Amino acid sequence: MSSERPINPRFDEDVHFNLSTGPARYQAYTDKPVQYFTVVDKEDGSVLGYLWADDEGAAAFESRKAGGPRAMNEAGFWIRRLRSAKERGLPSSQALSELYGDPETAGKGRPLPGSLTDAPNAGVVEALAEGE
């Protein structure tokens, strides 16, 4: 009788990694100029974050660091809205306009009227969210 253990035949199988592409998404960063708007809490008006987009397929939501858990939770609502816009084939800049124009949103936040503005790139908006 041999003291060697038999090798499991599964170790001889080829392993194929089939990576799915996942949900449709805009690029999460750009060095190009962006437009952004402020998202505020519906109840108390505190700033929860900023939604930005460029003209070339990038868009994201930046949670305001000082907004704490409420701001972080709100990010999920805005990210889902961006994914929905991407799935419908909207350019990132058009998605931004659509979301800015919808005052009755799900979640705790809403666009702050009059807050749509320009920034030189996404890094400026990220810094704004981090620095407050």
C-alpha positions as CSV (number, residue, x, y, z in Angstrom):
1,M,0.0,0.0,0.0
2,S,1.3,3.4,-1.0
3,S,1.6,6.3,1.5
4,E,0.8,8.9,-1.2
5,R,-2.6,10.4,-1.3
6,P,-4.4,10.4,-4.6
7,I,-4.5,13.7,-6.4
8,N,-7.9,15.2,-6.7
9,P,-8.8,15.3,-10.4
10,R,-10.2,18.9,-10.0
11,F,-6.6,20.1,-9.7
12,D,-6.0,19.1,-13.3
13,E,-8.9,21.1,-14.7
14,D,-8.3,24.3,-16.6
15,V,-9.7,27.3,-14.7
16,H,-11.4,30.0,-16.8
17,F,-12.1,33.3,-15.3
18,N,-15.0,34.9,-17.0
19,L,-15.1,38.4,-15.9
20,S,-18.3,40.2,-16.5
21,T,-18.3,43.9,-17.2
22,G,-20.7,44.7,-14.4
23,P,-23.1,47.6,-14.5
24,A,-22.7,50.4,-16.9
25,R,-20.6,53.2,-15.4
26,Y,-19.1,56.5,-16.4
27,Q,-15.4,57.0,-15.8
28,A,-14.8,58.0,-12.2
29,Y,-12.1,60.6,-12.8
30,T,-11.1,63.2,-15.4
31,D,-8.5,65.9,-15.8
32,K,-10.9,67.7,-18.2
33,P,-13.1,70.6,-17.1
34,V,-16.2,69.5,-15.3
35,Q,-19.5,70.9,-14.2
36,Y,-20.9,70.0,-10.7
37,F,-23.7,70.8,-8.4
38,T,-24.2,70.6,-4.6
39,V,-26.4,68.0,-3.1
40,V,-28.0,69.1,0.2
41,D,-30.1,67.3,2.8
42,K,-33.8,67.7,2.2
43,E,-34.5,68.2,5.9
44,D,-31.8,70.5,7.2
45,G,-30.1,71.8,4.1
46,S,-26.6,70.6,5.1
47,V,-24.3,69.7,2.2
48,L,-24.1,66.0,1.6
49,G,-21.8,66.0,-1.5
50,Y,-21.2,67.0,-5.1
51,L,-22.2,65.4,-8.4
52,W,-19.9,66.2,-11.3
53,A,-19.6,65.3,-15.0
54,D,-17.5,66.3,-18.0
55,D,-18.3,66.2,-21.7
56,E,-16.3,63.1,-22.4
57,G,-17.9,60.2,-20.4
58,A,-16.9,60.8,-16.8
59,A,-19.2,61.5,-13.9
60,A,-19.3,60.7,-10.2
61,F,-20.7,61.7,-6.8
62,E,-18.2,62.9,-4.1
63,S,-19.5,62.5,-0.6
64,R,-18.7,65.5,1.7
65,K,-16.3,64.2,4.3
66,A,-17.8,66.5,7.0
67,G,-21.2,65.1,6.2
68,G,-20.4,61.9,8.0
69,P,-22.4,58.6,7.5
70,R,-25.5,60.4,6.2
71,A,-23.4,61.8,3.3
72,M,-21.7,58.4,2.6
73,N,-25.1,56.7,2.5
74,E,-26.5,59.3,0.1
75,A,-23.7,58.5,-2.3
76,G,-25.4,55.2,-3.2
77,F,-28.6,56.9,-4.4
78,W,-26.7,59.2,-6.7
79,I,-24.4,56.5,-8.0
80,R,-27.4,54.4,-8.9
81,R,-28.9,57.4,-10.7
82,L,-25.7,57.8,-12.7
83,R,-25.6,54.1,-13.6
84,S,-29.2,54.3,-14.8
85,A,-28.4,57.3,-17.0
86,K,-25.4,55.4,-18.5
87,E,-27.6,52.3,-19.1
88,R,-30.0,54.6,-21.0
89,G,-27.1,55.8,-23.2
90,L,-27.0,59.4,-21.9
91,P,-23.8,61.3,-22.3
92,S,-22.3,62.2,-18.9
93,S,-23.1,65.9,-19.3
94,Q,-26.7,65.2,-20.2
95,A,-27.0,62.9,-17.1
96,L,-25.7,65.8,-14.9
97,S,-28.3,68.1,-16.4
98,E,-31.1,65.6,-15.9
99,L,-30.2,64.9,-12.3
100,Y,-29.7,68.6,-11.5
101,G,-33.2,69.3,-12.9
102,D,-34.9,66.7,-10.7
103,P,-35.8,68.3,-7.3
104,E,-37.8,65.3,-6.1
105,T,-35.2,62.6,-5.7
106,A,-35.2,59.4,-3.7
107,G,-33.0,59.4,-0.6
108,K,-32.2,62.2,1.8
109,G,-30.6,64.6,-0.7
110,R,-31.7,67.0,-3.5
111,P,-29.8,69.3,-5.9
112,L,-29.2,72.8,-4.4
113,P,-30.9,75.2,-6.8
114,G,-28.4,77.7,-8.3
115,S,-25.4,75.5,-7.4
116,L,-24.4,74.3,-10.9
117,T,-20.9,75.6,-11.6
118,D,-17.7,74.8,-13.4
119,A,-14.4,73.4,-12.1
120,P,-11.1,72.8,-13.9
121,N,-11.2,69.0,-13.2
122,A,-12.7,66.4,-11.0
123,G,-9.8,66.7,-8.5
124,V,-11.0,70.2,-7.6
125,V,-14.4,68.8,-6.7
126,E,-12.9,65.9,-4.7
127,A,-10.8,68.4,-2.8
128,L,-13.9,70.4,-2.1
129,A,-15.6,67.4,-0.6
130,E,-12.6,66.4,1.5
131,G,-11.7,69.8,2.7
132,E,-14.9,71.0,4.4
